[in-house]
Every structure is written in structure tokens, then in C-alpha cells.
Amino acid sequence: MSIPDWLQQHTLFTGDPTILLMASAAAVCIGLSKSGLSGTATLNVVLMAQAFGAKASVGLVLPLLIVADFMGYYLNRHGGSWRRIWPMVPPAILGVVIGYFLLGEIDNVAARTVIGWLIIGLLGFKLVLDASKGTLEVLTQHRGFAWLMGICAGVVTMLANAAGPVMTVYLLSQRLEKKDHLGTFSRYFLFINLFKVPFSADLGIINPKSLATNLVLLPGVVIGILLGWQILKRIPQKPFEWTLFILTLIAAMWLIRG
């Protein structure tokens, strides 16, 4: 399979068809993650970073996430409320600003290494979360917890679009019903991802070529959302997410080694 010349001229795709395949798989993962299969979120980060480079992939993924966030917000608009996300907004904004300066200072190789270790850290965080929910719920009652989680979410989302696990911990502390959890989750990421746009544009990682690439990959996001609904109906989520956990860990190590 060859990439048409016009696609290479106007998008970030090169003549390597592997890049198109990896990016398409990542777009489907974005849709899957927004449908409720959250374990696919870190996998899309790794695939995009391998396909386009760590820094460029952060700006490339953002518009796709925003489209998926609007879809998620519409589907979950009757659950959750904007009031629940406000405690995390000020620290998250601070975290985004910190992440903006960090991303502007590091080169692509360093960014790839940072994102790889960041993903491994988030995977470890997930293990701690799964194994110690009772303990974490006690710790999350402290007022500073929202600020800690908010800053972490802001930095992580600006560096790698991978703040889902951090937000999950915060929402678990709120003891929300599933419907309210999904509604609040979608509202938070719709807000924070829109807030990140001018920072990413200023860094030059959102540009005409990246936006044209988004148009090519957008159908994959929609397919991922529709596919995710069907998977959740037919396959137990835990085995599916453990498979993704292992694949993401391997991919993150691959990212670090270059």
C-alpha cells in the first residue's frame, strides 16, 4: 500500500504506510476510550508518539479528543454536573501552564522518554488504585487532594493527553453513580482540552498539516466510539483492559528505547 502524493503534501503522513496504520489504530483507540473502555487511552498516546514523534503527537491528538469529548458530553449530558468539576479547574489550569513550559523546553527525544515513563507511572498508579481503593478513598477526603490531582492532571494532559487515570482517582473519591461519573468525566475533559488549544497552537504542534491529518483520522474516532459500545455489551471489560494494560506497557518501553 502506498500513500498518495497529495496526502503526503498536505498532512503529516509520509510515504511509510505503517504510520497511517498506526495512526488509524490510535484514532480508533481514542473513540474506544471515550465510549467507556478507558484502558485504550494510554495505548493511543504511545501509537501516535511512535508514528509522528512525541511532541507533534500531542498537538495532533488534541482536536480528535475534543471531537470525541463533544460526542461524549452529548451522550452523557443527563449525568453529572459542571459544579462537580470546578474544584479541580484552578489547579488543572496551573498544571496545563506548567506542562506548556515543560513541553516547550524539551526536544523530541526527551519528550518521547518523558511520555514513556509517564505512561509507565500511570499504569503503576492504576495497579495501586485497583489494589487499594479503600485506602485511597480515605486519603481523598483531604481538601488538598483536589489540588494535587488537578495539578497532576493538568501537567499530564498537556505533556501526553493521558490524564484519564488521574481524573478517575478523583472521581472515585466523590462516590458517584456510573451515570454521574461518566457525565462529570466528559465535562472535565471537554473543558480542559478546549483550554489547551491556544497553548498547543502557540507551541506550533497544532497547525494546518496537523488539522488536515485530523480530518483523515476522524472516521477512526467515530468507528472507535461505535465499536466500543458493542464491545462493552459483549465482552467483559476487565479481561479486555488487562490485555490493553500489557500491550501499553510493552509499547511504552518501546517508546523509551526509541
VOBA-1610 file (N, C-alpha, C; in pm, whole numbers, padded with zeros to 5 digits, always signed):
BEGIN
Met+00086-00120+00000Met+00000+00000+00000Met+00089+00124+00000Ser+00060+00220-00087Ser+00137+00344-00093Ser+00048+00462-00053Ile+00112+00564+00003Ile+00040+00684+00044Ile+00036+00780-00074Pro-00083+00828-00116Pro-00091+00922-00229Pro-00006+01046-00205Asp+00050+01101-00312Asp+00137+01218-00302Asp+00065+01337-00239Trp-00062+01358-00276Trp-00134+01474-00222Trp-00154+01463-00071Leu-00165+01340-00022Leu-00180+01319+00122Leu-00049+01349+00194Gln+00062+01312+00131Gln+00193+01341+00190Gln+00222+01491+00191Gln+00170+01563+00090Gln+00198+01707+00080Gln+00118+01789+00179His-00004+01747+00210His-00094+01830+00290His-00118+01780+00432Thr-00063+01664+00466Thr-00081+01609+00600Thr+00056+01571+00658Leu+00054+01513+00777Leu+00177+01468+00842Leu+00216+01327+00801Phe+00139+01264+00713Phe+00172+01129+00669Phe+00289+01131+00572Thr+00380+01036+00590Thr+00493+01021+00499Thr+00462+00906+00403Gly+00561+00862+00330Gly+00538+00752+00236Gly+00530+00617+00302Asp+00555+00610+00433Asp+00552+00483+00505Asp+00409+00447+00542Pro+00352+00342+00485Pro+00213+00306+00517Pro+00194+00261+00661Thr+00303+00221+00728Thr+00293+00179+00868Thr+00245+00294+00956Ile+00288+00416+00922Ile+00247+00532+01001Ile+00096+00553+00991Leu+00041+00538+00869Leu-00103+00551+00852Leu-00178+00445+00931Leu-00128+00322+00930Leu-00193+00214+01004Leu-00188+00239+01155Met-00073+00283+01206Met-00059+00311+01349Met-00150+00426+01391Ala-00153+00531+01310Ala-00236+00648+01342Ala-00384+00613+01338Ser-00425+00530+01241Ser-00565+00488+01231Ser-00604+00405+01353Ala-00514+00315+01395Ala-00540+00235+01515Ala-00551+00324+01638Ala-00466+00427+01646Ala-00470+00520+01758Ala-00602+00598+01759Ala-00650+00639+01641Ala-00778+00711+01633Ala-00893+00624+01682Val-00891+00497+01646Val-00993+00404+01695Val-00984+00392+01848Cys-00860+00390+01901Cys-00841+00383+02047Cys-00898+00505+02117Ile-00886+00622+02054Ile-00945+00743+02112Ile-01096+00726+02125Gly-01160+00677+02019Gly-01304+00653+02024Gly-01340+00548+02128Leu-01263+00440+02136Leu-01289+00336+02235Leu-01281+00391+02376Ser-01180+00476+02402Ser-01162+00530+02537Ser-01280+00620+02576Lys-01334+00694+02479Lys-01446+00784+02510Lys-01579+00709+02520Ser-01582+00586+02469Ser-01704+00507+02481Ser-01714+00440+02618Gly-01604+00439+02693Gly-01603+00378+02826Gly-01492+00279+02848Leu-01421+00242+02742Leu-01307+00150+02754Leu-01181+00233+02779Ser-01168+00282+02902Ser-01066+00380+02935Ser-00924+00327+02919Gly-00907+00194+02923Gly-00774+00137+02911Gly-00708+00164+02777Thr-00785+00206+02676Thr-00728+00232+02544Thr-00664+00370+02534Ala-00685+00456+02633Ala-00637+00594+02624Ala-00485+00602+02616Thr-00414+00527+02703Thr-00269+00534+02701Thr-00211+00466+02577Leu-00281+00367+02524Leu-00233+00299+02403Leu-00231+00395+02285Asn-00332+00482+02275Asn-00334+00577+02164Asn-00218+00677+02175Val-00181+00712+02299Val-00069+00805+02320Val+00060+00746+02264Val+00084+00618+02295Val+00206+00552+02250Val+00209+00535+02098Leu+00097+00493+02041Leu+00091+00473+01896Leu+00116+00604+01820Met+00052+00711+01866Met+00070+00840+01799Met+00213+00891+01814Ala+00271+00873+01933Ala+00409+00918+01955Ala+00507+00842+01866Gln+00483+00713+01847Gln+00569+00635+01759Gln+00551+00676+01613Ala+00430+00710+01576Ala+00401+00743+01436Ala+00453+00881+01396Phe+00435+00981+01484Phe+00462+01119+01445Phe+00567+01190+01531Gly+00617+01122+01635Gly+00707+01189+01729Gly+00629+01236+01849Ala+00696+01239+01964Ala+00627+01264+02090Ala+00559+01401+02096Lys+00633+01507+02063Lys+00576+01641+02076Lys+00468+01666+01972Ala+00493+01630+01848Ala+00394+01653+01742Ala+00265+01577+01769Ser+00277+01459+01827Ser+00158+01377+01850Ser+00064+01440+01952Val+00119+01515+02047Val+00035+01579+02149Val-00062+01678+02085Gly-00012+01759+01991Gly-00099+01853+01921Gly-00190+01785+01821Leu-00142+01678+01761Leu-00224+01607+01663Leu-00345+01541+01728Val-00324+01482+01845Val-00432+01409+01912Val-00539+01502+01968Leu-00500+01623+02009Leu-00591+01711+02082Leu-00723+01738+02009Pro-00724+01780+01881Pro-00853+01804+01814Pro-00940+01678+01805Leu-00876+01562+01788Leu-00953+01438+01783Leu-01019+01411+01918Leu-00945+01438+02026Leu-01002+01422+02160Leu-01120+01517+02182Ile-01107+01639+02132Ile-01214+01738+02152Ile-01341+01695+02079Val-01327+01645+01956Val-01445+01594+01885Val-01509+01480+01964Ala-01427+01388+02013Ala-01479+01276+02093Ala-01541+01326+02223Asp-01481+01430+02283Asp-01536+01486+02407Asp-01675+01546+02385Phe-01694+01615+02272Phe-01826+01671+02242Phe-01929+01560+02226Met-01888+01451+02161Met-01979+01338+02145Met-02009+01275+02282Gly-01903+01259+02364Gly-01923+01203+02498Gly-02010+01291+02585Tyr-01991+01423+02575Tyr-02073+01515+02653Tyr-02220+01505+02612Tyr-02244+01497+02482Tyr-02383+01487+02435Tyr-02448+01358+02485Leu-02374+01248+02477Leu-02429+01119+02518Leu-02452+01111+02669Asn-02368+01182+02746Asn-02376+01175+02892Asn-02426+01304+02956Arg-02495+01388+02876Arg-02535+01519+02924Arg-02634+01514+03040His-02705+01403+03055His-02804+01394+03163His-02742+01344+03294Gly-02613+01309+03292Gly-02545+01265+03412Gly-02438+01364+03453Gly-02409+01373+03584Gly-02305+01464+03631Gly-02349+01608+03626Ser-02256+01699+03657Ser-02285+01842+03654Ser-02154+01918+03644Trp-02162+02040+03593Trp-02043+02125+03585Trp-01993+02162+03724Arg-02084+02167+03820Arg-02045+02206+03956Arg-01939+02113+04014Arg-01943+01986+03976Arg-01850+01889+04034Arg-01707+01904+03984Ile-01688+01967+03869Ile-01552+01979+03816Ile-01482+02107+03862Trp-01558+02205+03914Trp-01497+02335+03946Trp-01384+02326+04048Pro-01389+02238+04152Pro-01277+02232+04247Pro-01145+02195+04181Met-01150+02123+04068Met-01025+02082+04002Met-00982+02179+03892Val-01065+02274+03857Val-01033+02361+03744Val-00912+02451+03771Pro-00907+02528+03883Pro-00790+02615+03905Pro-00657+02538+03908Pro-00645+02428+03985Pro-00518+02355+03981Pro-00488+02291+03846Ala-00592+02249+03773Ala-00570+02191+03641Ala-00515+02295+03544Ile-00567+02417+03552Ile-00517+02526+03468Ile-00370+02552+03500Leu-00336+02554+03630Leu-00197+02572+03671Leu-00110+02460+03615Gly-00161+02337+03621Gly-00086+02222+03568Gly-00064+02232+03418Val-00165+02278+03344Val-00151+02295+03198Val-00042+02397+03167Val-00039+02507+03243Val+00064+02610+03221Val+00203+02552+03247Ile+00218+02475+03356Ile+00346+02411+03386Ile+00385+02315+03272Gly+00289+02233+03228Gly+00315+02140+03118Gly+00351+02211+02990Tyr+00291+02328+02965Tyr+00320+02407+02846Tyr+00467+02449+02843Phe+00519+02499+02955Phe+00659+02540+02960Phe+00753+02420+02950Leu+00715+02309+03012Leu+00798+02189+03002Leu+00806+02138+02858Leu+00690+02135+02791Leu+00684+02084+02654Leu+00759+02175+02558Gly+00761+02304+02588Gly+00830+02398+02502Gly+00982+02391+02514Glu+01032+02335+02626Glu+01176+02332+02651Glu+01244+02202+02611Ile+01170+02091+02606Ile+01234+01962+02580Ile+01227+01926+02432Asp+01329+01852+02384Asp+01330+01811+02244Asp+01249+01683+02227Asn+01240+01636+02103Asn+01152+01523+02073Asn+01198+01394+02141Val+01331+01372+02147Val+01383+01251+02211Val+01351+01252+02359Ala+01375+01368+02424Ala+01345+01379+02567Ala+01196+01367+02593Ala+01115+01425+02504Ala+00970+01417+02520Ala+00922+01273+02510Arg+00981+01198+02415Arg+00945+01057+02400Arg+00977+00978+02527Thr+01093+01005+02585Thr+01134+00935+02707Thr+01044+00973+02824Val+01015+01103+02837Val+00929+01150+02946Val+00790+01089+02935Ile+00734+01089+02814Ile+00600+01034+02794Ile+00599+00884+02821Gly+00704+00815+02779Gly+00712+00671+02806Gly+00710+00640+02954Trp+00795+00709+03031Trp+00799+00687+03176Trp+00671+00735+03243Leu+00613+00841+03188Leu+00487+00892+03241Leu+00377+00788+03228Ile+00373+00722+03114Ile+00272+00618+03091Ile+00295+00500+03185Ile+00421+00460+03202Ile+00451+00351+03295Ile+00408+00390+03437Gly+00433+00516+03474Gly+00389+00563+03605Gly+00238+00557+03621Leu+00165+00595+03515Leu+00020+00591+03520Leu-00032+00447+03528Leu+00037+00356+03460Leu-00002+00215+03468Leu+00020+00163+03611Gly+00133+00202+03672Gly+00157+00164+03811Gly+00053+00224+03904Phe+00016+00348+03873Phe-00087+00416+03952Phe-00220+00342+03944Lys-00249+00287+03826Lys-00372+00209+03809Lys-00369+00084+03895Leu-00253+00019+03903Leu-00242-00101+03986Leu-00266-00068+04133Val-00208+00043+04178Val-00228+00086+04317Val-00375+00118+04341Leu-00436+00184+04244Leu-00577+00219+04256Leu-00664+00094+04267Asp-00638-00003+04182Asp-00718-00125+04182Asp-00699-00206+04310Ala-00577-00203+04365Ala-00545-00286+04481Ala-00580-00220+04615Ser-00589-00087+04617Ser-00603-00017+04746Ser-00713+00087+04745Lys-00827+00053+04686Lys-00935+00151+04675Lys-00979+00205+04810Gly-00988+00118+04909Gly-01033+00162+05041Gly-00940+00266+05101Thr-00809+00241+05091Thr-00710+00335+05145Thr-00714+00467+05071Leu-00722+00459+04940Leu-00725+00580+04860Leu-00847+00665+04890Glu-00959+00602+04916Glu-01081+00677+04945Glu-01066+00757+05074Val-00992+00704+05172Val-00967+00777+05296Val-00878+00899+05268Leu-00771+00877+05190Leu-00679+00985+05159Leu-00746+01096+05078Thr-00842+01059+04995Thr-00905+01158+04906Thr-01001+01252+04979Gln-01022+01230+05107Gln-01112+01319+05180Gln-01043+01451+05217His-00910+01454+05210His-00838+01578+05242His-00862+01683+05135Arg-00873+01808+05180Arg-00907+01916+05087Arg-00800+01937+04980Gly-00673+01914+05016Gly-00565+01934+04921Gly-00561+01830+04812Phe-00641+01723+04826Phe-00638+01617+04727Phe-00682+01668+04589Ala-00787+01752+04587Ala-00835+01806+04459Ala-00726+01889+04391Trp-00649+01965+04470Trp-00542+02045+04412Trp-00429+01957+04360Leu-00393+01855+04437Leu-00287+01764+04393Leu-00326+01694+04264Met-00448+01639+04260Met-00494+01569+04141Met-00511+01665+04023Gly-00557+01786+04053Gly-00579+01884+03947Gly-00449+01925+03880Ile-00344+01952+03960Ile-00215+01990+03903Ile-00157+01874+03824Cys-00163+01754+03881Cys-00112+01635+03811Cys-00185+01614+03679Ala-00317+01628+03682Ala-00396+01609+03560Ala-00359+01713+03455Gly-00339+01837+03498Gly-00304+01943+03403Gly-00169+01920+03337Val-00068+01883+03416Val+00065+01858+03362Val+00063+01738+03268Val+00000+01629+03313Val-00002+01505+03235Val-00079+01523+03104Thr-00191+01595+03110Thr-00271+01612+02989Thr-00201+01703+02889Met-00123+01801+02938Met-00051+01889+02845Met+00068+01817+02782Leu+00135+01731+02859Leu+00252+01661+02808Leu+00217+01543+02720Ala+00105+01475+02754Ala+00081+01348+02684Ala-00066+01316+02658Asn-00158+01407+02688Asn-00301+01378+02671Asn-00338+01247+02742Ala-00285+01227+02864Ala-00304+01099+02932Ala-00345+01117+03077Ala-00439+01209+03102Ala-00479+01238+03239Ala-00599+01156+03286Gly-00647+01064+03204Gly-00764+00985+03242Gly-00751+00915+03376Pro-00640+00842+03404Pro-00628+00774+03533Pro-00630+00869+03652Val-00572+00989+03636Val-00571+01085+03745Val-00713+01131+03776Met-00789+01164+03672Met-00926+01208+03691Met-01012+01095+03748Thr-00983+00972+03710Thr-01058+00858+03761Thr-01044+00847+03912Val-00922+00866+03963Val-00899+00860+04108Val-00980+00968+04179Tyr-00978+01088+04123Tyr-01052+01198+04186Tyr-01202+01168+04190Leu-01256+01118+04079Leu-01400+01091+04074Leu-01440+00974+04164Leu-01349+00878+04181Leu-01379+00769+04274Leu-01398+00821+04415Ser-01322+00925+04449Ser-01335+00982+04583Ser-01469+01051+04603Gln-01537+01085+04494Gln-01666+01152+04503Gln-01782+01054+04518Arg-01752+00922+04502Arg-01852+00815+04516Arg-01975+00841+04429Leu-01949+00866+04302Leu-02058+00897+04210Leu-02117+00770+04151Glu-02244+00775+04116Glu-02305+00669+04038Glu-02242+00668+03899Lys-02251+00553+03829Lys-02186+00539+03700Lys-02228+00649+03603Lys-02357+00679+03599Lys-02408+00782+03507Lys-02347+00918+03538Asp-02340+00954+03668Asp-02282+01082+03707Asp-02131+01084+03686His-02067+00970+03708His-01923+00959+03686His-01890+00991+03539Leu-01960+00926+03446Leu-01935+00947+03304Leu-01966+01090+03261Gly-02075+01146+03315Gly-02113+01283+03280Gly-02012+01385+03328Thr-01962+01368+03452Thr-01862+01459+03506Thr-01730+01443+03434Phe-01691+01319+03405Phe-01567+01289+03335Phe-01565+01357+03198Ser-01675+01344+03124Ser-01680+01403+02989Ser-01679+01555+02995Arg-01744+01615+03094Arg-01744+01760+03108Arg-01603+01813+03138Tyr-01533+01744+03228Tyr-01400+01789+03267Tyr-01306+01790+03146Phe-01303+01682+03071Phe-01208+01675+02960Phe-01249+01763+02843Leu-01378+01787+02826Leu-01420+01883+02725Leu-01366+02021+02759Phe-01378+02059+02887Phe-01328+02191+02930Phe-01177+02201+02917Ile-01105+02103+02974Ile-00959+02114+02982Ile-00896+02100+02844Asn-00953+02018+02756Asn-00895+02003+02622Asn-00917+02129+02538Leu-01032+02194+02553Leu-01054+02321+02484Leu-00958+02427+02537Phe-00933+02425+02668Phe-00843+02522+02730Phe-00700+02506+02677Lys-00662+02384+02641Lys-00525+02355+02596Lys-00498+02402+02453Val-00601+02428+02375Val-00583+02457+02231Val-00487+02574+02206Pro-00506+02693+02269Pro-00413+02804+02238Pro-00269+02775+02278Phe-00249+02696+02384Phe-00113+02662+02425Phe-00047+02572+02321Ser-00121+02473+02272Ser-00068+02382+02171Ser-00043+02456+02040Ala-00131+02549+02005Ala-00113+02628+01883Ala+00011+02716+01895Asp+00033+02774+02012Asp+00149+02859+02034Asp+00279+02781+02021Leu+00277+02654+02063Leu+00395+02569+02050Leu+00416+02519+01908Gly+00317+02544+01820Gly+00328+02502+01681Gly+00292+02357+01656Ile+00235+02289+01757Ile+00202+02149+01739Ile+00057+02129+01692Ile-00020+02239+01685Ile-00145+02240+01608Ile-00123+02337+01493Asn-00131+02287+01371Asn-00100+02366+01253Asn-00184+02313+01136Pro-00181+02379+01020Pro-00266+02334+00908Pro-00246+02187+00871Lys-00122+02139+00871Lys-00097+01999+00835Lys-00153+01903+00940Ser-00142+01941+01068Ser-00195+01853+01172Ser-00347+01848+01165Leu-00409+01961+01134Leu-00556+01965+01124Leu-00604+01884+01003Ala-00529+01890+00893Ala-00565+01809+00776Ala-00551+01660+00809Thr-00451+01627+00887Thr-00433+01488+00932Thr-00550+01445+01019Asn-00598+01537+01103Asn-00715+01508+01187Asn-00836+01469+01103Leu-00857+01540+00992Leu-00972+01509+00906Leu-00964+01368+00850Val-00841+01325+00817Val-00823+01190+00764Val-00852+01086+00872Leu-00815+01116+00997Leu-00827+01019+01106Leu-00961+01024+01178Leu-01039+01129+01155Leu-01165+01146+01228Leu-01261+01028+01215Pro-01277+00966+01097Pro-01366+00850+01089Pro-01326+00738+01185Gly-01196+00723+01211Gly-01150+00622+01305Gly-01201+00646+01445Val-01210+00773+01486Val-01263+00807+01618Val-01409+00766+01629Val-01487+00798+01526Val-01629+00763+01526Val-01646+00611+01528Ile-01567+00541+01447Ile-01572+00395+01445Ile-01539+00339+01583Gly-01438+00398+01649Gly-01399+00352+01782Gly-01510+00367+01884Ile-01582+00479+01880Ile-01693+00500+01973Ile-01803+00397+01949Leu-01840+00377+01823Leu-01945+00279+01792Leu-01900+00137+01827Leu-01775+00105+01798Leu-01721-00026+01830Leu-01715-00049+01980Gly-01677+00056+02054Gly-01669+00045+02200Gly-01802+00010+02263Trp-01909+00069+02213Trp-02043+00037+02267Trp-02074-00111+02247Gln-02038-00164+02130Gln-02065-00305+02103Gln-01978-00397+02188Ile-01853-00360+02207Ile-01762-00441+02289Ile-01810-00447+02433Leu-01851-00333+02486Leu-01897-00329+02625Leu-02020-00418+02646Lys-02099-00436+02540Lys-02218-00520+02550Lys-02184-00668+02550Arg-02072-00705+02486Arg-02045-00846+02459Arg-01924-00905+02532Ile-01826-00822+02567Ile-01703-00874+02625Ile-01682-00813+02763Pro-01647-00895+02863Pro-01616-00840+02997Pro-01505-00736+02987Gln-01523-00626+03055Gln-01429-00515+03041Gln-01294-00547+03104Lys-01292-00619+03216Lys-01167-00644+03287Lys-01064-00719+03202Pro-01099-00834+03143Pro-01000-00905+03058Pro-00952-00819+02942Phe-01045-00742+02884Phe-01009-00655+02773Phe-00907-00549+02817Glu-00929-00487+02934Glu-00841-00381+02980Glu-00706-00436+03026Trp-00704-00559+03079Trp-00576-00618+03117Trp-00491-00647+02995Thr-00554-00690+02886Thr-00481-00710+02761Thr-00421-00579+02713Leu-00500-00473+02718Leu-00452-00341+02679Leu-00342-00291+02772Phe-00355-00323+02901Phe-00254-00284+03000Phe-00117-00340+02960Ile-00114-00468+02928Ile+00012-00534+02891Ile+00068-00477+02760Leu-00020-00460+02662Leu+00023-00405+02534Leu+00077-00262+02550Thr+00011-00182+02634Thr+00054-00045+02657Thr+00188-00041+02729Leu+00208-00130+02825Leu+00336-00137+02896Leu+00450-00169+02799Ile+00428-00268+02712Ile+00530-00304+02612Ile+00557-00186+02519Ala+00449-00121+02476Ala+00464-00008+02384Ala+00537+00109+02450Ala+00509+00135+02579Ala+00577+00242+02650Ala+00726+00216+02662Met+00763+00091+02689Met+00904+00052+02696Met+00971+00069+02558Trp+00896+00037+02455Trp+00943+00056+02317Trp+00966+00204+02290Leu+00875+00287+02341Leu+00887+00432+02322Leu+01013+00485+02391Ile+01041+00437+02511Ile+01159+00483+02587Ile+01288+00442+02516Arg+01291+00320+02463Arg+01411+00270+02397Arg+01432+00333+02260Gly+01322+00391+02205Gly+01334+00458+02075Gly+01339+00361+01959
//
